[in-house]
Amino acid sequence: MAFTLPALPYAFNALEPHIDARTMEIHHGKHHNAYVTNLNNAIAGKPEENLSIEEICKNISKYPAPVRNNGGGHYNHSLFWTIMSANAGGAPSGALGDAINSAFGNFDEFKTKFAAAATGRFGSGWAWLIKDGSGKLAITSTPNQDNPLMDVAEVKGTPVLGLDVWEHAYYLNYQNRRPDYVTAFWNVVNWNEVAKRFAK
């Protein structure tokens, strides 16, 4: 099997009350697991089995829809789990904090713009903070399981922070209140991990 489901780096209930244990259990164990299984089935016996998920995403236009949907789902969720943690939140400092202030004015402005990308995405998708080709930060969003690494993305770049706004990510706790979920997300962002991604 080319790809495996990464273990969650914390317990299912670690992000409560902001993201509930049952949602995490279903989201990781069922949804993400299905993307991994379906991706492996889609590339079985093909050269893509030897590629990294990043390489697949960067050339996604070459592949059929099952690879795009499930490959994106695997990449996006693998990132998502790592940029959250218990006892997290607050504001970023250091080079990342400076870059956010430089790109968006200040941290509150950044959060407002990011929330607009997350709540303004019609239907299912993701909101992203990315590092573009020139090394600057930008906010974007993608539909379904697309991401800014993909050669089909409207705005391309390397994701440093991503928020899943598919209903399966929040519906048990927040129902149709996506803005409340987006607000709660700031309490679980692991800025140290985001800073590492930014520094790479």
Contacts in CASP RR format, 6 or more apart in sequence:
PFRMAT RR
TARGET T0000
AUTHOR 0000-0000-0000
METHOD contacts of the structure
MODEL  1
MAFTLPALPYAFNALEPHIDARTMEIHHGKHHNAYVTNLNNAIAGKPEEN
LSIEEICKNISKYPAPVRNNGGGHYNHSLFWTIMSANAGGAPSGALGDAI
NSAFGNFDEFKTKFAAAATGRFGSGWAWLIKDGSGKLAITSTPNQDNPLM
DVAEVKGTPVLGLDVWEHAYYLNYQNRRPDYVTAFWNVVNWNEVAKRFAK
1 40 0 8 1.000
2 39 0 8 1.000
2 40 0 8 1.000
2 43 0 8 1.000
2 48 0 8 1.000
2 49 0 8 1.000
2 50 0 8 1.000
3 36 0 8 1.000
3 39 0 8 1.000
3 40 0 8 1.000
3 53 0 8 1.000
3 74 0 8 1.000
4 36 0 8 1.000
5 28 0 8 1.000
5 29 0 8 1.000
5 32 0 8 1.000
5 33 0 8 1.000
5 36 0 8 1.000
6 78 0 8 1.000
6 81 0 8 1.000
8 24 0 8 1.000
8 28 0 8 1.000
8 81 0 8 1.000
9 81 0 8 1.000
9 82 0 8 1.000
9 85 0 8 1.000
10 85 0 8 1.000
10 86 0 8 1.000
11 21 0 8 1.000
12 21 0 8 1.000
12 22 0 8 1.000
12 24 0 8 1.000
12 25 0 8 1.000
12 28 0 8 1.000
13 20 0 8 1.000
13 21 0 8 1.000
13 24 0 8 1.000
14 85 0 8 1.000
14 86 0 8 1.000
15 24 0 8 1.000
15 84 0 8 1.000
15 85 0 8 1.000
15 86 0 8 1.000
15 188 0 8 1.000
18 184 0 8 1.000
18 185 0 8 1.000
18 187 0 8 1.000
18 188 0 8 1.000
19 84 0 8 1.000
19 170 0 8 1.000
19 173 0 8 1.000
19 184 0 8 1.000
19 185 0 8 1.000
19 188 0 8 1.000
20 172 0 8 1.000
20 173 0 8 1.000
22 172 0 8 1.000
23 168 0 8 1.000
23 169 0 8 1.000
23 170 0 8 1.000
23 171 0 8 1.000
23 172 0 8 1.000
23 173 0 8 1.000
26 168 0 8 1.000
26 172 0 8 1.000
27 77 0 8 1.000
27 164 0 8 1.000
27 168 0 8 1.000
27 169 0 8 1.000
28 77 0 8 1.000
28 81 0 8 1.000
31 77 0 8 1.000
31 168 0 8 1.000
32 73 0 8 1.000
32 74 0 8 1.000
32 77 0 8 1.000
32 78 0 8 1.000
34 70 0 8 1.000
35 69 0 8 1.000
35 70 0 8 1.000
35 71 0 8 1.000
35 72 0 8 1.000
35 73 0 8 1.000
35 74 0 8 1.000
35 77 0 8 1.000
35 145 0 8 1.000
36 70 0 8 1.000
36 74 0 8 1.000
38 66 0 8 1.000
38 69 0 8 1.000
38 70 0 8 1.000
39 66 0 8 1.000
39 67 0 8 1.000
39 70 0 8 1.000
39 71 0 8 1.000
39 73 0 8 1.000
39 74 0 8 1.000
41 66 0 8 1.000
42 64 0 8 1.000
42 66 0 8 1.000
42 67 0 8 1.000
42 70 0 8 1.000
43 49 0 8 1.000
43 67 0 8 1.000
48 56 0 8 1.000
48 63 0 8 1.000
48 67 0 8 1.000
53 71 0 8 1.000
53 72 0 8 1.000
53 74 0 8 1.000
53 75 0 8 1.000
53 78 0 8 1.000
54 75 0 8 1.000
54 149 0 8 1.000
56 63 0 8 1.000
56 67 0 8 1.000
56 71 0 8 1.000
57 71 0 8 1.000
57 72 0 8 1.000
57 75 0 8 1.000
57 147 0 8 1.000
57 149 0 8 1.000
57 150 0 8 1.000
58 149 0 8 1.000
58 150 0 8 1.000
58 151 0 8 1.000
59 151 0 8 1.000
60 67 0 8 1.000
60 68 0 8 1.000
60 72 0 8 1.000
60 150 0 8 1.000
60 151 0 8 1.000
60 152 0 8 1.000
61 150 0 8 1.000
61 151 0 8 1.000
61 152 0 8 1.000
68 145 0 8 1.000
68 146 0 8 1.000
68 150 0 8 1.000
68 152 0 8 1.000
69 144 0 8 1.000
69 145 0 8 1.000
70 145 0 8 1.000
71 145 0 8 1.000
72 145 0 8 1.000
72 146 0 8 1.000
72 147 0 8 1.000
72 150 0 8 1.000
73 145 0 8 1.000
75 147 0 8 1.000
75 149 0 8 1.000
76 126 0 8 1.000
76 145 0 8 1.000
76 147 0 8 1.000
76 162 0 8 1.000
76 164 0 8 1.000
77 164 0 8 1.000
79 159 0 8 1.000
79 162 0 8 1.000
80 162 0 8 1.000
80 163 0 8 1.000
80 164 0 8 1.000
82 190 0 8 1.000
82 193 0 8 1.000
83 161 0 8 1.000
83 162 0 8 1.000
83 189 0 8 1.000
83 190 0 8 1.000
83 193 0 8 1.000
83 194 0 8 1.000
83 197 0 8 1.000
84 185 0 8 1.000
84 188 0 8 1.000
84 189 0 8 1.000
84 190 0 8 1.000
85 188 0 8 1.000
85 190 0 8 1.000
85 193 0 8 1.000
86 188 0 8 1.000
88 187 0 8 1.000
88 188 0 8 1.000
88 189 0 8 1.000
88 190 0 8 1.000
88 191 0 8 1.000
89 186 0 8 1.000
89 187 0 8 1.000
89 188 0 8 1.000
89 189 0 8 1.000
89 190 0 8 1.000
89 191 0 8 1.000
90 186 0 8 1.000
90 189 0 8 1.000
90 191 0 8 1.000
91 97 0 8 1.000
91 107 0 8 1.000
91 191 0 8 1.000
92 100 0 8 1.000
92 107 0 8 1.000
92 191 0 8 1.000
92 194 0 8 1.000
92 195 0 8 1.000
93 191 0 8 1.000
94 195 0 8 1.000
95 195 0 8 1.000
95 198 0 8 1.000
95 199 0 8 1.000
96 160 0 8 1.000
96 191 0 8 1.000
96 194 0 8 1.000
96 195 0 8 1.000
96 198 0 8 1.000
96 199 0 8 1.000
97 107 0 8 1.000
99 136 0 8 1.000
99 137 0 8 1.000
99 198 0 8 1.000
100 106 0 8 1.000
100 107 0 8 1.000
100 110 0 8 1.000
100 137 0 8 1.000
101 107 0 8 1.000
102 137 0 8 1.000
103 110 0 8 1.000
103 136 0 8 1.000
103 137 0 8 1.000
103 138 0 8 1.000
104 110 0 8 1.000
104 113 0 8 1.000
104 137 0 8 1.000
104 139 0 8 1.000
110 129 0 8 1.000
110 139 0 8 1.000
111 186 0 8 1.000
113 139 0 8 1.000
114 127 0 8 1.000
114 129 0 8 1.000
114 139 0 8 1.000
114 163 0 8 1.000
114 182 0 8 1.000
115 179 0 8 1.000
115 182 0 8 1.000
115 183 0 8 1.000
117 127 0 8 1.000
117 128 0 8 1.000
117 139 0 8 1.000
117 140 0 8 1.000
117 141 0 8 1.000
118 127 0 8 1.000
118 141 0 8 1.000
118 163 0 8 1.000
118 165 0 8 1.000
118 178 0 8 1.000
118 182 0 8 1.000
119 165 0 8 1.000
119 178 0 8 1.000
119 179 0 8 1.000
119 182 0 8 1.000
120 141 0 8 1.000
121 127 0 8 1.000
121 141 0 8 1.000
121 142 0 8 1.000
121 143 0 8 1.000
121 165 0 8 1.000
123 143 0 8 1.000
123 165 0 8 1.000
124 143 0 8 1.000
124 144 0 8 1.000
124 165 0 8 1.000
124 166 0 8 1.000
124 167 0 8 1.000
125 141 0 8 1.000
125 142 0 8 1.000
125 143 0 8 1.000
125 144 0 8 1.000
125 145 0 8 1.000
125 146 0 8 1.000
125 164 0 8 1.000
125 165 0 8 1.000
125 166 0 8 1.000
126 141 0 8 1.000
126 142 0 8 1.000
126 145 0 8 1.000
126 146 0 8 1.000
126 147 0 8 1.000
126 162 0 8 1.000
126 163 0 8 1.000
126 164 0 8 1.000
126 165 0 8 1.000
127 139 0 8 1.000
127 140 0 8 1.000
127 141 0 8 1.000
127 162 0 8 1.000
127 163 0 8 1.000
127 165 0 8 1.000
127 182 0 8 1.000
128 139 0 8 1.000
128 140 0 8 1.000
128 141 0 8 1.000
128 142 0 8 1.000
128 147 0 8 1.000
128 148 0 8 1.000
128 159 0 8 1.000
128 161 0 8 1.000
128 162 0 8 1.000
128 163 0 8 1.000
129 137 0 8 1.000
129 138 0 8 1.000
129 139 0 8 1.000
129 159 0 8 1.000
129 160 0 8 1.000
129 161 0 8 1.000
129 162 0 8 1.000
129 194 0 8 1.000
130 137 0 8 1.000
130 138 0 8 1.000
130 139 0 8 1.000
130 140 0 8 1.000
130 148 0 8 1.000
130 155 0 8 1.000
130 156 0 8 1.000
130 157 0 8 1.000
130 158 0 8 1.000
130 159 0 8 1.000
130 160 0 8 1.000
131 137 0 8 1.000
131 157 0 8 1.000
131 158 0 8 1.000
131 160 0 8 1.000
131 198 0 8 1.000
132 138 0 8 1.000
132 155 0 8 1.000
132 156 0 8 1.000
132 157 0 8 1.000
133 156 0 8 1.000
133 157 0 8 1.000
137 160 0 8 1.000
137 198 0 8 1.000
138 155 0 8 1.000
138 157 0 8 1.000
140 148 0 8 1.000
140 153 0 8 1.000
140 154 0 8 1.000
140 155 0 8 1.000
141 165 0 8 1.000
142 148 0 8 1.000
142 150 0 8 1.000
142 153 0 8 1.000
142 154 0 8 1.000
146 152 0 8 1.000
146 153 0 8 1.000
147 153 0 8 1.000
147 159 0 8 1.000
148 155 0 8 1.000
148 156 0 8 1.000
148 157 0 8 1.000
148 158 0 8 1.000
148 159 0 8 1.000
149 156 0 8 1.000
149 157 0 8 1.000
149 158 0 8 1.000
149 159 0 8 1.000
150 156 0 8 1.000
158 197 0 8 1.000
158 200 0 8 1.000
159 197 0 8 1.000
160 194 0 8 1.000
160 197 0 8 1.000
160 198 0 8 1.000
161 189 0 8 1.000
161 194 0 8 1.000
161 197 0 8 1.000
163 182 0 8 1.000
163 185 0 8 1.000
165 178 0 8 1.000
165 181 0 8 1.000
165 182 0 8 1.000
169 181 0 8 1.000
170 178 0 8 1.000
170 181 0 8 1.000
173 181 0 8 1.000
174 180 0 8 1.000
174 181 0 8 1.000
174 184 0 8 1.000
END
